[in-house]
Amino acid sequence: MDAKGLTQYANQIYKTTAGLMRMAPEDKINWKPSETNNWMTLGQLLQHLSDSTGMPMRCFVTGEWPPMPADASEMLPPAEKMPTAASVGEAIEKLEADRRVMEQVLADLPDADFRNRMASAPWAPVQLPLWVWLLMMVEHQMNHRTVLFTYLKLLGLPVTTEHMYAS
């Protein structure tokens, strides 16, 4: 895989994520499956999906990260502290902006850097090839897209495997 191949793959993931996001009911933006066990609201999940791929890819490539909490236990805040999307439409617009960031980051990345440069993350200071971290950011979106799929199922919406992979 090279940066061009990852871009093509990621664009398909963004497309299916956007399709599932469009199915989210606007009137359920504050809904969550349970009040226990640290569940995000639908709005928080949509917000997280909208900036979970391209933005961190840019950080991996540039090495410039937003300020991180001094206390490592605050690195992954509890759900009630996570930001929320104000609407489904806003989340979809942010997802598209994140997709454009992903495309630009990968378009500007020299192939030698993509394949050979080592990088780490503030939350996991292990050195891995840059391409591995970038692929993991696409997987991050896919994992949360699966959560969205589950939320939509729990809300009684008619989502199918096709919505996960081919919309």
C-alpha positions in Angstrom: 0.0 0.0 0.0 1.1 3.5 -0.7 -0.5 6.9 0.2 -2.6 6.9 -3.0 -4.0 3.5 -2.1 -4.7 4.5 1.5 -6.5 7.6 0.2 -8.7 5.5 -2.1 -9.5 3.1 0.8 -10.1 5.9 3.3 -12.5 7.7 0.9 -14.7 4.6 0.7 -14.7 4.5 4.5 -15.7 8.1 4.7 -18.5 7.5 2.2 -20.0 4.7 4.2 -19.6 6.6 7.4 -21.4 9.6 5.9 -24.2 7.3 4.7 -24.8 6.0 8.2 -24.6 9.5 9.7 -27.3 10.6 7.4 -29.6 7.9 8.9 -29.2 9.3 12.4 -32.4 10.8 13.7 -32.0 14.5 14.5 -34.4 14.2 17.5 -32.1 11.5 19.1 -28.9 13.6 19.2 -28.9 13.4 23.0 -29.8 9.7 23.1 -27.4 7.0 24.4 -28.0 3.3 25.0 -27.5 3.5 28.7 -26.8 6.0 31.5 -24.1 3.6 32.8 -20.9 2.3 31.4 -19.6 5.6 29.9 -21.7 5.6 26.7 -21.4 8.6 24.3 -24.6 10.3 23.2 -25.4 10.0 19.5 -24.3 13.6 19.1 -21.0 12.9 20.8 -20.4 9.9 18.6 -21.2 11.9 15.5 -18.8 14.6 16.6 -16.1 12.0 17.3 -16.5 10.4 13.9 -16.3 13.8 12.3 -12.7 14.5 13.4 -11.2 11.1 14.2 -9.2 10.4 11.0 -7.8 13.3 8.9 -7.0 15.5 11.9 -4.9 12.9 13.7 -3.3 11.9 10.4 -2.1 15.5 10.1 -0.7 15.3 13.6 1.2 12.1 12.9 2.7 13.6 9.7 3.6 17.0 11.1 4.5 15.8 14.6 2.4 18.8 15.9 -0.2 17.7 18.4 -2.8 19.9 20.3 -1.9 20.4 24.0 -2.3 17.1 25.9 -3.4 16.8 29.5 -0.6 16.5 32.0 -2.5 13.7 33.7 -2.5 10.6 31.5 -5.8 9.5 33.0 -7.4 12.6 31.3 -6.1 11.6 27.9 -9.3 9.8 27.2 -12.0 11.7 28.9 -15.2 10.2 30.2 -18.1 10.4 27.7 -19.8 13.2 29.6 -16.8 15.5 29.0 -16.7 14.8 25.2 -17.9 17.5 22.8 -21.1 16.9 20.9 -22.4 17.8 17.4 -25.2 20.2 17.4 -26.9 18.4 14.5 -26.5 15.6 12.1 -25.9 18.1 9.3 -23.1 19.8 11.2 -21.4 16.4 11.9 -21.6 15.5 8.2 -20.0 18.8 7.2 -17.2 18.3 9.7 -16.7 14.8 8.4 -16.3 16.1 4.9 -13.8 18.7 6.2 -11.9 15.9 7.9 -11.9 13.9 4.7 -10.4 16.8 2.8 -7.6 17.1 5.5 -6.9 13.3 5.0 -6.7 13.7 1.2 -4.3 16.7 1.5 -2.1 15.1 4.1 -1.7 12.0 2.0 -1.3 13.9 -1.2 1.6 16.0 0.2 3.3 13.0 1.9 6.4 11.7 0.2 6.2 8.0 -0.5 9.5 7.4 1.3 8.1 9.0 4.5 4.8 7.1 4.1 6.7 3.8 3.9 9.7 4.3 6.1 9.3 7.1 8.6 8.7 6.1 12.2 6.2 8.0 14.4 4.5 7.8 17.7 1.4 9.1 19.4 1.1 11.0 22.7 -1.2 8.3 24.1 1.0 5.4 22.9 4.7 6.5 22.7 5.8 3.4 20.8 7.6 4.0 17.5 5.7 2.4 14.5 6.0 3.0 10.8 4.0 6.1 9.8 1.8 4.1 7.4 0.7 1.9 10.3 -0.5 4.9 12.3 -2.2 6.4 9.3 -4.0 3.1 8.6 -5.0 2.9 12.3 -6.7 6.3 12.0 -8.9 4.9 9.2 -9.5 1.8 11.4 -10.4 4.2 14.2 -13.2 5.7 12.1 -14.3 2.2 11.1 -14.5 1.1 14.7 -16.7 4.1 15.7 -18.7 3.7 12.5 -19.6 0.2 13.9 -20.7 1.8 17.1 -22.9 4.1 15.1 -24.3 1.1 13.2 -25.2 -0.5 16.6 -26.8 2.8 17.9 -29.0 2.9 14.8 -30.0 -0.7 15.2 -30.8 -0.1 18.9 -33.0 2.9 17.8 -34.9 0.5 15.5 -33.7 1.8 12.2 -33.5 -0.6 9.3 -29.7 -0.7 8.9 -28.1 -3.6 7.1 -24.7 -4.9 6.3 -24.9 -2.9 3.0 -25.0 0.3 5.0 -21.8 -0.7 6.7 -19.8 -1.5 3.6 -21.5 -0.4 0.4 -23.4 2.8 0.8 
